[in-house]
């Protein structure tokens, strides 16, 4: 009797189950498992062996690299329906970056051996994986370039608008990261981030209630993001 996967309507279902045969689907379903993580848990650890293909089903995570001095550089944030393990699963045996839950999160994991075998045997599936890898890489590069071409105020404004439009889709949200983590993401000091947020608050652009940010004047915030 064939095994049925209980996947939601999501990109994982689109990637796997629209590009594989019934036998391949059964094998992938057999190795599929969901994993729950609390805020602060590692989903992937830099330097650890690549064992699974990981898809974020719910929650929010940060992708980051830890350098030789134990300093973190945040590469990107990933939201539900993102593939969080794609940047190095085919090029290396060990993960080249870490992924940590910054909200309670659930992942869908599939054995990397089964994924690689399907890639070797199914050209259509292989092309879909490559397309997804390219999209993830492009997003990381584009985010990095978008941040680095802005000044301090523009970078902080960009991050706030990113959480507003791309993640929470509401003008009032709880920042899932600390001021220090924002600084790591945009390449500035924590003090600079705090100063910019304080200036935005004094100018009536945002309201701050602890970790909760409310965007009051989106037009002005966008102007700062675009022009500094």
Secondary structure, 3 states (H helix, E strand, C coil): CCCCCCCCCCHHHHHHHCCCCHHHHHHHHHHCEEEEECCCCEEECCCCECCEEEEEEECEEEEEEECCCCCEEEEEEEECCCECCCCCCCCCCECCCEEEECCCEEEEEEEHHHHHHHHHHCHHHHHHHHHHHHHHHHHHHHHHHHHHCCCHHHHHHHHHHHHHHHHHCCCEEECCCCHHHHHHHHCCCHHHHHHHHHHHHHCCCEEEECCEEEECCHHHHHHHHHHC
